[in-house]
Amino acid sequence: MAPRDAFDSLNRITGLAPMSVPVFEGADPIMVTPFRVAEAAAASLGFGAAVASEIWRLRGGERQTISVDLSAAAASLLSFMFLKRDGQSFERPAATAPAVGFYRCQDGRWIHLHGGFPRQWPRMLDLLNSDDTRPDVAEAAARWNSFALEESIAFLNMAGAVVRLPEEWKESVQGRALANTPPIVLKKIGDAPPLRLRDSQNPLDAIRVLDLTRVLAGPTCGRTLASYGAEVLNVRAERLDTIELYALDTGHGKRSIFLDLVKPADAETLRRLVRGAHIFVDSYRPGALSKLGFTPASLAHIAHGITYVSVSCYGQQGPWSERRGWEQLAQSATGIAHLQGEFSARRKKLKGDIKPQLIPAAVCDYITGYLAAAGAAAALLRRIREGGSWHVQVSLSATAMWLQSLGLMEAARVPETWTPQGLDAYLKSCDTGAGRLEFLGPVVNMSKTQPVWRRPPPAPGADQPRWIEFIGDMNAAEKQPA
């Protein structure tokens, strides 16, 4: 399957009329994986750009050409690796953490443990009754049945997943629940008149996005929408953990406020902001915000026409829907980690037991973020055409299943190594209050409305809980929602 085929499939499942098809330059394989990750990334990015371009055309713009280089799309799946501050690279906090990684259990199966944010790692160690070293964690995990450990982790609201074969995932209760789930689910959830937008210089000028997300897929959605001109306001309780590297990587184009939704006054402030918003992005564990009164139905009631974007690990239905999850767990549970390990073992001519491996990039995270942004833009386009409030659903697991559906490439075609090259046109820099950042900018090319992030990553909580309506550029007028 080529990027064009993947693009067409996204167009069909969102119910949009044919649009200008991007030019896709290059071809897989690019990364050291048999999965068509560059094609999936390019198709997701290209589809979002095509929808944004169509919105701009309806706002008085012109038809334009869109192109995506597959090598740049692949590089974007490692965008945090390009981030430097004052010339210094960042250390990935989970890279050496004993509470994060593959471990073999008593029954011979592998499980991927994910202790979550660094402050939460001791909880995983407590469950295992283990010291904070890899040998100790390995010894502790080896005393468990893999599926019993997986269930215990879920019961304690932590994160971990047994490595399954693709067939095992399809036969599992959660795999069956997601069997017919496309990579983007788009549902109309309420009535509202068609949206009328004034002419603009960028596709999403004056589109207001509430970004209730943390690490990594959800924030990528907001960052992508910001590249098309949307005003994106990130909302987080100051007490909640984040990871600076990923917050900076996905903070481009946004503002940041602190609201603690367990406090009535802060919850009411968010409702006031919702009344002036077009898009609400939620990447917390399904059910977390609903317990605080923020559901797709309730927001559609107070903000007719809003689009609610749900980003999760395991989807919105099925017994795993409320489980915590990360990139590594989606790869493990759905069969990707097994197939990547099998590919590596075959290439090295290793025999015997296959140790699972991850695709060497955050493929599910970033591609899910691109799909979420494309779904949000598609919902906005449908609101312009036919009205209504909309619910967009994406998940790391649905993305992993879609990636597998694109087919595997022959191992002999896959390169031995990959070093991103030819990215000079996409490398950018900006000044922030914490230093000068170097980063990988948007990798989609549009001939009339080139995507750009108009703000550097914000200092956490540095902004006021109000909307700013952009008028084409950084000259802005303060505007409170009615």
LINZI-V515552 format. One record per helix or strand. SS is the DSSP state (H for helix, E for strand). FROM is the first residue (numbers start at 1). LEN is the number of residues. Records with the same first field share a line. If there is no record, write none. Layout:
BEGIN
SS=FROM-LEN  FROM-LEN
END
This chain:
BEGIN
H=3-11  37-22  70-7  79-4  118-11  134-8  146-10  166-6  173-5  217-11  244-6  264-12  290-3  296-7  327-8  336-12  363-24  396-10  411-3  424-3
E=23-3  35-1  66-4  84-2  88-2  100-5  110-5  159-4  185-6  208-5  231-6  254-5  279-4  307-6  389-7  408-1  427-6  435-6  444-3  467-4  476-4
END
